[in-house]
């Protein structure tokens, strides 16, 4: 009788291990398919070779490719509001207040965020090849705010704690609310940073190349890294799911083998 609960727990462990192994294997297969599709995407630099390929393509258009280059502002870049000598082409500033209010039912102070404000700015920019700051070979990035991938880097973050005074404490007691902190942050797509764009590239006027959202509704992406690092990150993710599949599968097999061994041992004892 005492063995029954243990066997039940072991069986639950076996089932859970195989269930997780199946789930991780499914995620591994999905990531593997995604990785294979990414590796099929042609990679280009903003150079003369890309111009030649576009001129030889139908309608001077490449439907879905990856373009890797350095970010260069087409006009005056955006200066950071908080960091000296820091410039970018996309800027996002967020300010929010953190307050606490008294909950009389639970007799506790609960947190909430109020007056959250976000401002976004951008200037036209292009991608150029590394070491080619003085060149007429570049790819203009069209509508970057519509792309996914979050290529912004947080360059500033500060949490300003609210000062408590006798007057504020008295007001807090009457209102049941009190300010806790003011949070400020700034994100930039910095000039000179490496960026890889996935989308459609067209040639206009025989020399001007433009990266834009694909017409076939595939993902328009801007990734703040080089192409190799982007692929390596996906390969690491696939390897993680593969490892978890093996670990949980072996765990389930080991537990199942133990259950079978115990059952066989009990039958042998009964036969003796």
TORKOL-4160 file (C-alpha; in steps of 0.2 Angstrom, whole numbers, padded with zeros to 4 digits, m for minus):
272
<pt num="1" X="0000" Y="0000" Z="0000"/>
<pt num="2" X="0014" Y="0012" Z="0004"/>
<pt num="3" X="0022" Y="0010" Z="m0013"/>
<pt num="4" X="0006" Y="0016" Z="m0022"/>
<pt num="5" X="0008" Y="0035" Z="m0020"/>
<pt num="6" X="0026" Y="0033" Z="m0025"/>
<pt num="7" X="0022" Y="0024" Z="m0041"/>
<pt num="8" X="0009" Y="0037" Z="m0044"/>
<pt num="9" X="0021" Y="0051" Z="m0043"/>
<pt num="10" X="0034" Y="0042" Z="m0054"/>
<pt num="11" X="0021" Y="0039" Z="m0067"/>
<pt num="12" X="0016" Y="0057" Z="m0067"/>
<pt num="13" X="0035" Y="0061" Z="m0068"/>
<pt num="14" X="0036" Y="0049" Z="m0083"/>
<pt num="15" X="0021" Y="0057" Z="m0092"/>
<pt num="16" X="0026" Y="0075" Z="m0088"/>
<pt num="17" X="0044" Y="0071" Z="m0095"/>
<pt num="18" X="0038" Y="0064" Z="m0111"/>
<pt num="19" X="0025" Y="0078" Z="m0113"/>
<pt num="20" X="0038" Y="0092" Z="m0111"/>
<pt num="21" X="0049" Y="0082" Z="m0122"/>
<pt num="22" X="0036" Y="0082" Z="m0136"/>
<pt num="23" X="0033" Y="0101" Z="m0133"/>
<pt num="24" X="0051" Y="0105" Z="m0134"/>
<pt num="25" X="0053" Y="0095" Z="m0150"/>
<pt num="26" X="0039" Y="0104" Z="m0158"/>
<pt num="27" X="0047" Y="0121" Z="m0153"/>
<pt num="28" X="0064" Y="0114" Z="m0160"/>
<pt num="29" X="0056" Y="0109" Z="m0177"/>
<pt num="30" X="0047" Y="0126" Z="m0178"/>
<pt num="31" X="0064" Y="0136" Z="m0174"/>
<pt num="32" X="0073" Y="0124" Z="m0186"/>
<pt num="33" X="0061" Y="0128" Z="m0200"/>
<pt num="34" X="0062" Y="0147" Z="m0197"/>
<pt num="35" X="0081" Y="0146" Z="m0197"/>
<pt num="36" X="0081" Y="0137" Z="m0214"/>
<pt num="37" X="0070" Y="0150" Z="m0221"/>
<pt num="38" X="0081" Y="0164" Z="m0214"/>
<pt num="39" X="0097" Y="0156" Z="m0222"/>
<pt num="40" X="0088" Y="0155" Z="m0239"/>
<pt num="41" X="0087" Y="0174" Z="m0239"/>
<pt num="42" X="0100" Y="0182" Z="m0250"/>
<pt num="43" X="0112" Y="0194" Z="m0241"/>
<pt num="44" X="0119" Y="0210" Z="m0248"/>
<pt num="45" X="0130" Y="0225" Z="m0244"/>
<pt num="46" X="0126" Y="0243" Z="m0250"/>
<pt num="47" X="0139" Y="0242" Z="m0264"/>
<pt num="48" X="0141" Y="0241" Z="m0283"/>
<pt num="49" X="0137" Y="0223" Z="m0283"/>
<pt num="50" X="0119" Y="0226" Z="m0277"/>
<pt num="51" X="0117" Y="0239" Z="m0290"/>
<pt num="52" X="0122" Y="0226" Z="m0304"/>
<pt num="53" X="0110" Y="0213" Z="m0297"/>
<pt num="54" X="0096" Y="0226" Z="m0296"/>
<pt num="55" X="0099" Y="0231" Z="m0314"/>
<pt num="56" X="0098" Y="0213" Z="m0320"/>
<pt num="57" X="0082" Y="0209" Z="m0310"/>
<pt num="58" X="0065" Y="0211" Z="m0317"/>
<pt num="59" X="0058" Y="0228" Z="m0313"/>
<pt num="60" X="0074" Y="0232" Z="m0304"/>
<pt num="61" X="0067" Y="0225" Z="m0289"/>
<pt num="62" X="0072" Y="0211" Z="m0276"/>
<pt num="63" X="0057" Y="0205" Z="m0267"/>
<pt num="64" X="0065" Y="0199" Z="m0251"/>
<pt num="65" X="0083" Y="0201" Z="m0246"/>
<pt num="66" X="0094" Y="0205" Z="m0231"/>
<pt num="67" X="0105" Y="0221" Z="m0232"/>
<pt num="68" X="0118" Y="0224" Z="m0219"/>
<pt num="69" X="0127" Y="0240" Z="m0216"/>
<pt num="70" X="0131" Y="0255" Z="m0205"/>
<pt num="71" X="0118" Y="0268" Z="m0200"/>
<pt num="72" X="0121" Y="0285" Z="m0208"/>
<pt num="73" X="0109" Y="0300" Z="m0206"/>
<pt num="74" X="0104" Y="0308" Z="m0223"/>
<pt num="75" X="0103" Y="0325" Z="m0215"/>
<pt num="76" X="0106" Y="0332" Z="m0197"/>
<pt num="77" X="0105" Y="0318" Z="m0185"/>
<pt num="78" X="0095" Y="0318" Z="m0168"/>
<pt num="79" X="0105" Y="0323" Z="m0153"/>
<pt num="80" X="0102" Y="0313" Z="m0137"/>
<pt num="81" X="0093" Y="0324" Z="m0124"/>
<pt num="82" X="0103" Y="0316" Z="m0110"/>
<pt num="83" X="0119" Y="0310" Z="m0116"/>
<pt num="84" X="0132" Y="0322" Z="m0123"/>
<pt num="85" X="0139" Y="0319" Z="m0141"/>
<pt num="86" X="0127" Y="0304" Z="m0144"/>
<pt num="87" X="0117" Y="0305" Z="m0160"/>
<pt num="88" X="0105" Y="0294" Z="m0168"/>
<pt num="89" X="0092" Y="0293" Z="m0182"/>
<pt num="90" X="0077" Y="0286" Z="m0172"/>
<pt num="91" X="0074" Y="0292" Z="m0154"/>
<pt num="92" X="0061" Y="0287" Z="m0141"/>
<pt num="93" X="0059" Y="0295" Z="m0125"/>
<pt num="94" X="0048" Y="0289" Z="m0111"/>
<pt num="95" X="0043" Y="0297" Z="m0095"/>
<pt num="96" X="0031" Y="0289" Z="m0082"/>
<pt num="97" X="0026" Y="0292" Z="m0064"/>
<pt num="98" X="0026" Y="0278" Z="m0051"/>
<pt num="99" X="0013" Y="0281" Z="m0037"/>
<pt num="100" X="0006" Y="0271" Z="m0022"/>
<pt num="101" X="m0012" Y="0271" Z="m0016"/>
<pt num="102" X="m0019" Y="0265" Z="0000"/>
<pt num="103" X="m0031" Y="0250" Z="m0001"/>
<pt num="104" X="m0042" Y="0250" Z="0014"/>
<pt num="105" X="m0048" Y="0232" Z="0010"/>
<pt num="106" X="m0031" Y="0224" Z="0012"/>
<pt num="107" X="m0023" Y="0238" Z="0022"/>
<pt num="108" X="m0008" Y="0239" Z="0010"/>
<pt num="109" X="0000" Y="0251" Z="m0002"/>
<pt num="110" X="m0002" Y="0246" Z="m0020"/>
<pt num="111" X="0008" Y="0252" Z="m0035"/>
<pt num="112" X="0002" Y="0260" Z="m0051"/>
<pt num="113" X="0010" Y="0269" Z="m0066"/>
<pt num="114" X="0002" Y="0286" Z="m0071"/>
<pt num="115" X="0005" Y="0300" Z="m0083"/>
<pt num="116" X="0015" Y="0289" Z="m0095"/>
<pt num="117" X="0022" Y="0299" Z="m0110"/>
<pt num="118" X="0031" Y="0293" Z="m0125"/>
<pt num="119" X="0038" Y="0304" Z="m0139"/>
<pt num="120" X="0046" Y="0297" Z="m0155"/>
<pt num="121" X="0057" Y="0306" Z="m0167"/>
<pt num="122" X="0066" Y="0300" Z="m0183"/>
<pt num="123" X="0076" Y="0307" Z="m0197"/>
<pt num="124" X="0079" Y="0299" Z="m0214"/>
<pt num="125" X="0094" Y="0288" Z="m0214"/>
<pt num="126" X="0103" Y="0275" Z="m0225"/>
<pt num="127" X="0114" Y="0260" Z="m0224"/>
<pt num="128" X="0132" Y="0261" Z="m0230"/>
<pt num="129" X="0146" Y="0248" Z="m0231"/>
<pt num="130" X="0159" Y="0248" Z="m0217"/>
<pt num="131" X="0173" Y="0260" Z="m0220"/>
<pt num="132" X="0164" Y="0269" Z="m0234"/>
<pt num="133" X="0159" Y="0285" Z="m0226"/>
<pt num="134" X="0163" Y="0295" Z="m0241"/>
<pt num="135" X="0153" Y="0285" Z="m0255"/>
<pt num="136" X="0138" Y="0287" Z="m0266"/>
<pt num="137" X="0134" Y="0269" Z="m0263"/>
<pt num="138" X="0120" Y="0267" Z="m0250"/>
<pt num="139" X="0103" Y="0260" Z="m0247"/>
<pt num="140" X="0089" Y="0272" Z="m0241"/>
<pt num="141" X="0078" Y="0264" Z="m0227"/>
<pt num="142" X="0060" Y="0268" Z="m0230"/>
<pt num="143" X="0047" Y="0270" Z="m0216"/>
<pt num="144" X="0058" Y="0263" Z="m0202"/>
<pt num="145" X="0045" Y="0265" Z="m0189"/>
<pt num="146" X="0034" Y="0253" Z="m0198"/>
<pt num="147" X="0047" Y="0239" Z="m0197"/>
<pt num="148" X="0048" Y="0226" Z="m0183"/>
<pt num="149" X="0063" Y="0220" Z="m0174"/>
<pt num="150" X="0066" Y="0234" Z="m0161"/>
<pt num="151" X="0083" Y="0241" Z="m0166"/>
<pt num="152" X="0084" Y="0254" Z="m0153"/>
<pt num="153" X="0097" Y="0254" Z="m0139"/>
<pt num="154" X="0094" Y="0261" Z="m0122"/>
<pt num="155" X="0106" Y="0275" Z="m0119"/>
<pt num="156" X="0099" Y="0283" Z="m0104"/>
<pt num="157" X="0089" Y="0277" Z="m0089"/>
<pt num="158" X="0086" Y="0286" Z="m0072"/>
<pt num="159" X="0073" Y="0283" Z="m0058"/>
<pt num="160" X="0071" Y="0299" Z="m0048"/>
<pt num="161" X="0064" Y="0295" Z="m0030"/>
<pt num="162" X="0051" Y="0307" Z="m0023"/>
<pt num="163" X="0057" Y="0317" Z="m0008"/>
<pt num="164" X="0045" Y="0315" Z="0007"/>
<pt num="165" X="0041" Y="0330" Z="0018"/>
<pt num="166" X="0030" Y="0333" Z="0033"/>
<pt num="167" X="0017" Y="0343" Z="0021"/>
<pt num="168" X="0018" Y="0329" Z="0008"/>
<pt num="169" X="0015" Y="0315" Z="0022"/>
<pt num="170" X="0000" Y="0325" Z="0028"/>
<pt num="171" X="m0007" Y="0326" Z="0011"/>
<pt num="172" X="m0004" Y="0308" Z="0008"/>
<pt num="173" X="m0014" Y="0303" Z="0024"/>
<pt num="174" X="m0029" Y="0313" Z="0018"/>
<pt num="175" X="m0029" Y="0308" Z="m0001"/>
<pt num="176" X="m0023" Y="0290" Z="0002"/>
<pt num="177" X="m0010" Y="0292" Z="m0013"/>
<pt num="178" X="0008" Y="0296" Z="m0013"/>
<pt num="179" X="0021" Y="0298" Z="m0027"/>
<pt num="180" X="0036" Y="0286" Z="m0027"/>
<pt num="181" X="0047" Y="0290" Z="m0042"/>
<pt num="182" X="0049" Y="0298" Z="m0059"/>
<pt num="183" X="0056" Y="0286" Z="m0072"/>
<pt num="184" X="0065" Y="0293" Z="m0088"/>
<pt num="185" X="0072" Y="0283" Z="m0102"/>
<pt num="186" X="0079" Y="0286" Z="m0119"/>
<pt num="187" X="0082" Y="0274" Z="m0133"/>
<pt num="188" X="0091" Y="0278" Z="m0150"/>
<pt num="189" X="0096" Y="0270" Z="m0166"/>
<pt num="190" X="0113" Y="0277" Z="m0166"/>
<pt num="191" X="0123" Y="0284" Z="m0180"/>
<pt num="192" X="0137" Y="0272" Z="m0185"/>
<pt num="193" X="0129" Y="0256" Z="m0177"/>
<pt num="194" X="0127" Y="0240" Z="m0187"/>
<pt num="195" X="0110" Y="0236" Z="m0194"/>
<pt num="196" X="0103" Y="0222" Z="m0204"/>
<pt num="197" X="0087" Y="0226" Z="m0214"/>
<pt num="198" X="0075" Y="0212" Z="m0221"/>
<pt num="199" X="0063" Y="0218" Z="m0234"/>
<pt num="200" X="0061" Y="0223" Z="m0253"/>
<pt num="201" X="0075" Y="0233" Z="m0262"/>
<pt num="202" X="0071" Y="0243" Z="m0277"/>
<pt num="203" X="0082" Y="0253" Z="m0288"/>
<pt num="204" X="0076" Y="0271" Z="m0293"/>
<pt num="205" X="0084" Y="0282" Z="m0306"/>
<pt num="206" X="0098" Y="0270" Z="m0310"/>
<pt num="207" X="0108" Y="0273" Z="m0294"/>
<pt num="208" X="0096" Y="0276" Z="m0278"/>
<pt num="209" X="0093" Y="0260" Z="m0269"/>
<pt num="210" X="0078" Y="0259" Z="m0257"/>
<pt num="211" X="0074" Y="0246" Z="m0243"/>
<pt num="212" X="0055" Y="0245" Z="m0240"/>
<pt num="213" X="0041" Y="0234" Z="m0234"/>
<pt num="214" X="0039" Y="0219" Z="m0245"/>
<pt num="215" X="0023" Y="0219" Z="m0256"/>
<pt num="216" X="0021" Y="0200" Z="m0253"/>
<pt num="217" X="0017" Y="0204" Z="m0234"/>
<pt num="218" X="0032" Y="0196" Z="m0227"/>
<pt num="219" X="0040" Y="0203" Z="m0212"/>
<pt num="220" X="0049" Y="0220" Z="m0214"/>
<pt num="221" X="0062" Y="0219" Z="m0201"/>
<pt num="222" X="0076" Y="0230" Z="m0194"/>
<pt num="223" X="0089" Y="0221" Z="m0183"/>
<pt num="224" X="0102" Y="0230" Z="m0173"/>
<pt num="225" X="0116" Y="0218" Z="m0177"/>
<pt num="226" X="0125" Y="0210" Z="m0191"/>
<pt num="227" X="0118" Y="0196" Z="m0201"/>
<pt num="228" X="0130" Y="0182" Z="m0194"/>
<pt num="229" X="0125" Y="0187" Z="m0176"/>
<pt num="230" X="0107" Y="0187" Z="m0180"/>
<pt num="231" X="0108" Y="0169" Z="m0187"/>
<pt num="232" X="0119" Y="0163" Z="m0173"/>
<pt num="233" X="0106" Y="0169" Z="m0161"/>
<pt num="234" X="0093" Y="0159" Z="m0169"/>
<pt num="235" X="0104" Y="0144" Z="m0170"/>
<pt num="236" X="0107" Y="0145" Z="m0151"/>
<pt num="237" X="0089" Y="0145" Z="m0148"/>
<pt num="238" X="0086" Y="0130" Z="m0159"/>
<pt num="239" X="0101" Y="0121" Z="m0150"/>
<pt num="240" X="0092" Y="0125" Z="m0133"/>
<pt num="241" X="0076" Y="0117" Z="m0138"/>
<pt num="242" X="0085" Y="0102" Z="m0145"/>
<pt num="243" X="0095" Y="0100" Z="m0128"/>
<pt num="244" X="0079" Y="0102" Z="m0118"/>
<pt num="245" X="0071" Y="0089" Z="m0129"/>
<pt num="246" X="0085" Y="0076" Z="m0126"/>
<pt num="247" X="0086" Y="0080" Z="m0107"/>
<pt num="248" X="0067" Y="0078" Z="m0104"/>
<pt num="249" X="0066" Y="0063" Z="m0116"/>
<pt num="250" X="0080" Y="0054" Z="m0107"/>
<pt num="251" X="0073" Y="0058" Z="m0090"/>
<pt num="252" X="0056" Y="0051" Z="m0095"/>
<pt num="253" X="0065" Y="0035" Z="m0102"/>
<pt num="254" X="0075" Y="0033" Z="m0086"/>
<pt num="255" X="0060" Y="0034" Z="m0075"/>
<pt num="256" X="0050" Y="0022" Z="m0086"/>
<pt num="257" X="0064" Y="0010" Z="m0086"/>
<pt num="258" X="0065" Y="0011" Z="m0067"/>
<pt num="259" X="0046" Y="0007" Z="m0066"/>
<pt num="260" X="0048" Y="m0008" Z="m0077"/>
<pt num="261" X="0063" Y="m0014" Z="m0068"/>
<pt num="262" X="0053" Y="m0013" Z="m0051"/>
<pt num="263" X="0038" Y="m0022" Z="m0059"/>
<pt num="264" X="0049" Y="m0036" Z="m0066"/>
<pt num="265" X="0058" Y="m0038" Z="m0049"/>
<pt num="266" X="0041" Y="m0039" Z="m0040"/>
<pt num="267" X="0035" Y="m0053" Z="m0052"/>
<pt num="268" X="0051" Y="m0062" Z="m0049"/>
<pt num="269" X="0049" Y="m0061" Z="m0030"/>
<pt num="270" X="0031" Y="m0068" Z="m0032"/>
<pt num="271" X="0037" Y="m0082" Z="m0043"/>
<pt num="272" X="0050" Y="m0087" Z="m0030"/>
